[in-house]
């Protein structure tokens, strides 16, 4: 995949002489290999943000705060931003922004406060605290990058994910040299681009790391080499913990990882509690956020994890909240519309089957699909022209396309029966021997010939009984009379 929707400048000036510096990649469409659609319900917290003609990615870290890159926001007012929750900016829930806090360094972080809380089905993903910070011991471990940039087919605005190993950790005050002549600024974590990595439209997006089963935002996509081919670097989030806490706040009941995140100085089981709170204050998100009030731990509003997606099983984890696990691929997720085929689940999404084709190729019928009954065909009014037809001009009659000229198929042969077959055109059937084909005439071996003498009584005897007729003539007369027909 490739991601390059945002036209963002991420160039910097470094004092390190002779080293390759991060460059402006805003004008490039660079491929990121082996990206996949991100269908992980936990990543509902990863959002797209648009501002003017630009786009970035961010992560919800509290019910109303989004963490992104500083260079995505610098120079824009809060009212310029629209935040999109969902798998695509084209079919998602929107929120607007009431406040921003931009770090003084372009390669650091920015925080956006939403004008209203995120949708209830979105569970924030916490930032990595300094106590669990990335170090050289993490080199070789896996990071997961997520963003909304453009893929290799030119499609933009859909959530994509790619995994790569952590290759470099830079904490030196003067920066660090990394592979292929690259240079990392201080407080960066970087990966090579093999098998994949983030690029432009992914700016501000998360680099996730897992600690003891909990997923954290460890990095914020920030910069890379000119072609996004050799390295991509993210801001090291744990180095900016105090900056985040100052904006997010640590009021009672707020989520926390360490006591430093709470105004009270007490983080108990992931919840900011009063210092006078006795006993255990459980962070059971399924029962609502529990808070200490007047010395007691009080449960909040129970979490509603229900949704309308037939392809996920809803569950609630006390630590992480709502979980939406994909059902087995191929599970039926039929809707009430038989016209769009048989739907089935794939990767947690309901995919339509093959749409019913109701065209019966009959110009004299109206074809349509009833959502409950399927294909239906109604005859059009008689007399409606239905094209040149196979036997000349044709019009609809009783739902069939028939020739309007009854003599269109007449081959002028009295020993053939002529008609129009609407499927194959004119047809001519040979009449049997003895068939009267005119006065004193009959068909014989497909020819209209003179009938034999009827016992001297003349031709008229073929139309009446004649006892004096010879045996042969009588037999021929009887045969002619029996075969006298016209279909």
N, C-alpha and C positions, 0 to 999 in steps of 0.2 A: 504494500500500500504506500501511498505518498500523501503527505498532508501539508498543504501550502496555501490555505485560504487567507490567513491573516497577512497583511502587508505591513509587517512590523519591523522597525529597525532595532537590531540588538547589537549594534557595533559599539565597542568600547575602546578607550585608549589606555594602554598599559605602559608602565615605565620600564618593563623588562626588555632591554634592547636585544634584537636579533631573534626573538622568539615569535612563532606564528601566533597572531592574536585572533580572538573571535571576530567574525566579520558579519556584514549585513547580508542576511539570507532572505530578505523580504521579497525579492523579485524572482525567486527561483521556485521551480516545481520539482522537488527532489523526492525520489522514491524511498519509502521505508519498507523493507522487505518482510514478508511473512506476517503482516498484521491481520487481525481477526476482528469480526464484530463482537463488541463487548455485551454479552447477554447476562452478566453476573448481576443479580438483583441488588447485591450489596453496593454496586457501583452506581446506583441511582443518585448517589451523592455527588458524582462527577457531572459538572454542568458545562454548557457552552455559554459564552457571553459575547454579545455584539455591542459595538459602540461605533457609530458612524459607519464607515465602510470596512471596519476591521472586526476580527473575531479572535477570541482567546478561549482557553479552557480553564476551569477552576474546580475546587472541591469544597463541598459544604462541611465545615468542621464543627459547627454548632447549629441549633435550629434556625438561626438567622444570619450566620456569618459565612462568607465564601473566601477561601484562601486562593490567591493566584499570584502571578509574577508582577513585580513593580512596574516593569516596562510596558505591561499591558494597560496600565491605568494612568500613568503619569501624563498630565496635561488635559485630562478629561474630568468633567464634573460628574457627580453621582447620577444626575438625571439622564446622562447620556447612555447609561447601561441598561440592557435587558438580559436577564438570566433565564436560561432554558433548562428545565428538568425533563429528562426523557432520553430515549435512544437516538433521537434526531431533532434538529432544530425545526424541522418541518412538521412534526407531530409531537408537540411537547407542551408542558405547562409552564407558563411564564411568571416571573417575578421581577419587580423593579427594585432599584437601589436607592436608599435614603442617605447613606454616608460611606465615605471611603477613608482609608488610612494608607498612605503610600510611604514606603521606606525610602530613606534618602539615597540609597544605592540602587542603581538600575537593575543590578543582578540579584537584588534581595527579594522581598515579598511585598504584597499588597493585600489589604483586607477590605471586603465589601460587606456592608450591613444591608440586608434586605429590608424593604419597606414593610413586608409581612413575612411570617414564618414560612418555611419550605412546606411542600405538600406532606401530608401525614404519612404517606408510604415511603418517604425518604428518611433514612437513618444517617445522621452525620458520621463521618469517618474521622477519628481523632488525629491530630498532628503528633508527630513523634517528639516526646519530651526529651530534654537534654540528658536526663538520667538514663535513657535508653538509646542515646544518640548513635549515629553511624560512626564507625571507626575503621581503622585498617583491618581489624579482624573480620569485617564484613565483606572485604574484597573477595570476589568469586561467588558471593551469594546472589540470589536472583532478585531483581527489581521488576515490577510490572508497571509499564507506562500506559496511560490512557489519555485519549484526546479526541477532538472532533475535526481534525484536519482532513484534507482531501486524500482519497485513496488513489491507487494506481490506475483506476478506470475513469478518473475525473469526477467522481462523486464526492461531494463535500457535505459536511454538517452532520455526519453520523458518527456515533461513538465507536471508537476502535481501540484495540488493546494489543500490545506486543510485549513479550518478556525478553530480558537480556541480563547478562551477568554484570555486576558492579565491577568495574575495572580500576578506577582511580578515586581516591578520597583526598581532597586538597584542603588542608587547614593552615597552611603556611601563610603568614601575613603578606608575603610578596608574590604569592601565586605558585603554581606548580607546572612543570613540564610533563606533558602526557604524550601518548603515541602519535606517530606520523607528524611530528613537529608541532603538535598542538600545545596550547597553553590554557590552563585553568585558573580562573580567578580564585581568591580565597573563599573558603566556605562553599565549596562545590563538590558534588559527587558526579562522576562521569562514567559513561559506558561507550564501548565501540558500537558501531552500527551493524554488527553481525550477531544474530540474524536480523535484527531490526532495532528501531529506536524512534524517538519522537522528532518532529521537525516543526515547521512554522505554525500551522493552525493549532498545534498542540501546546503553544506557549502558555505557561501558567498551569498546565495540567500536572497531575500527580505522578510521582514515582513511588509506588507502594512497596512497603516492606512488612513482613509479618514477624511479630514477636510473641511467642507463647500463645499462638493461635489468634492473636488480635492483629488486624490490618491497620497500619498507620500510614499517614502521608509523610514520607521521609524526604522527598525532594519536590521541587517546583521547576518544571521544564523552563530553561532560560536561554541557552545559546548552544552553538555547535560550529563545526567547520563549514566552509562555504557551500559544499555540496551535500551536507548532512550524510557524508559517506564514511567518515573515520571516527568521529566522536560526537557525542551529545552530552551536555552538562546541565545539571539541575542544582538549584540553590539547596544547600544543606539546612533543612527546616529546623532541626534541633538547636542550631546556633542562634535562632531568633525567637526562642521561647518567651522571653520577657516582653518582646514587641507584640507577640500574639496575645498574651495574657492581658496586656494593658487595654486591648481593644475588645476582646471577647468578653472579659469580665469573669468574675468568679463568685457570683451571688449564690445564696443558698439554693440548693437544688440543681445547680449547673453541673454538667458533666465535667469530670476531671480525671487526670492521670496521676498527678502528684499534688501534694498539699500546697505547693507554690502557685498553683493555678486558682486557688480559692482565696477569696477575701478574708475568710475566717481563719485560713491557715490549716484547715482540716479537710483532707480528702479521704473519705471513708467509703471503700467499695465502689469507687468511681463516681461518688456524689459529694458535692461540697456541703458539709454539715456544720452546725454550730459546735463550738468547743464543748458546750455543756450537754451535748447529746449523749445519753448513756447507752451502753451496749452497742449492738451492731446495726448500722444503717445500710440495709441491703440495696444494691443498685439493680433492682429487678425491673427492667424496662417494660416487661409485659404487664406489670401491675401499675405502670405509670412511674414517673420520676418521684422517688421517695425523698422527702426532705425532713430535716429536723425543725420542728416547731414547738416552742415552749418546752423544750427538753424531751419531746417525743418524736419518733420517726413516723411520718404520716405519708401514706401512699397517695400517688397522684391519679390522674385519669388513665384507666386501663388502655393499653395500646390496641387499636383496631387494625388488624393485619389483613382484613378481607379485601379482595379485589375481584375484578370481573374476568381475569385471565384464566381460561379453562386449562391452560397448559402449564400451570404452576400449582404446586401444593403449598398452601400458606402455613406458616408456623411462626412461633415466637420464641426467641432465645433470650433468657433473662439478661444476658450480658450485651448482646448486640441488637436486640429488638426484632423487628419483622424479618422473616426469611421467606424467600420465594424460590423454592427448589423446582427446577424443570421436571415435568413428568416424563415418562419414557417416550422417546421419539416414536412417532407412528400412532400414538394414542389419538383416538377420534376426538375432535373438538367441533362437532357439527353445529352449525347455526340453523336458523329456521328458513334458510334459503337454499333450495335444492338446485337452483340455477347456477350457482358458482362452484359446483362440484363438491366432492367429499373432502372436508377439511381435516387436517391432521396436525399434530404438534411436532415441532422441530426446534430444538434448542430453546424451549420455553416460549415459543411463539406459535400462534395458530396460522398455518399456511393453507391457502385455498387450493382446491384440487383443480381438475380440468373443467372449464366452463362448458355447460351443455350447448351443443350445436343443434338448434331447432330448425334449421333450414331444410325443408323437404324438397327444394328445387322445383316446386310446382308454382308457376306464376299465377295460378288461380286460387292460391291460399295465402292467408295472412298468418305468419308464424310468430309465435311469442312464447315466452317461458313464464309460467306461473310459479311463484316462489314456493308454493306448497305442492302443486300437482306435476310440475315439470313442463315438458313441451306440449303445446297445443297448436292446432291448425284450424282456422276458420275459413270457409269458402267465401270468396269475394262475390260481388253481385254479378249475375249473369249479364252478358253483353259487353263486359269490359275487355278491351283488346288485350291480347296476350302475345303479341309479336307476329312475325311472318308465319311461324309454324312450319311444319314439315309438309303440309298439303296446301300451301298458299296462305292467304289471310286467315287469322284465327281469332276467336273470342272465347271468353270463359262461359261455361255452361255446366251447372251442377258441380262446380269445383274442378272441372277438367277443361283443358285447352283444346277446343275442337275447331275444325275447318269451317268457315262460314259459307263456302261455295260447295253445295252438295255434289256438283259435277266436276269438282277439281281433279278427281282421280279416274274419270271416265276414259278408258283407253279405246273406246269405239269398237270393242270386240264383244259381240252379243253372247259369246260363249265363255265369258269371264264375269265373275261377280266382283265388283269394284267397291272399295270403301277406304276410309282414312283411319289408320291406327295412330293415335296422338303420340305414341312413343316411338314408332318406327317410320311413319309416313304412309304413302299410298300402298295398298296391298291389292292383289288381283288373284282370285281363286278360280281355277278352271271348273266350269260346270260339267256335270256328267253327260255321257253319251245319251241321246234321246231327249235332251232338254230342248223344248220348242224355242227356237231362236227367230221365229217369224212365221208368216202364213205359209203352210206347206213346207216349212224348213225345220231342221233339227240339228243339234250339235252332235258331231261324230268325230272322235279323235281330235278334239279341240278346234274343229272346223264347223262352220255353219253350212250345212248341205241340204239339198232338196230331200224331203221326206219320201219314202217309197210309196208306190201306187196302192191305194186302199181298196182292192177288189174291183176296180173300174168305177168306183163311185166318186172318184175325184178327190181333191184335197180336203173337201169338207168332211170326209169320213173321219179325219183325225179328231173331230170335235163331237162325234156322235157314235153310237153303237151301230155296227153293220154286220148282221148275221151272215151275209154272203161273202164276207172277207175271207181270204185264204188264211190257213193256219199261221203261216209265217208273218203275214201282214197284221193279223190280230195280235199276235204276241208282241210285235214291235209297237203297236198302238197302245196296248196295255202298259208296256214298259214306259212309253213316253208319258202316259197319263200319271203313272205312279211317281215318276221322277219330276213331274212339273212342279217346280217350287222356285221360290226366290227368297233368299234369307232376309 
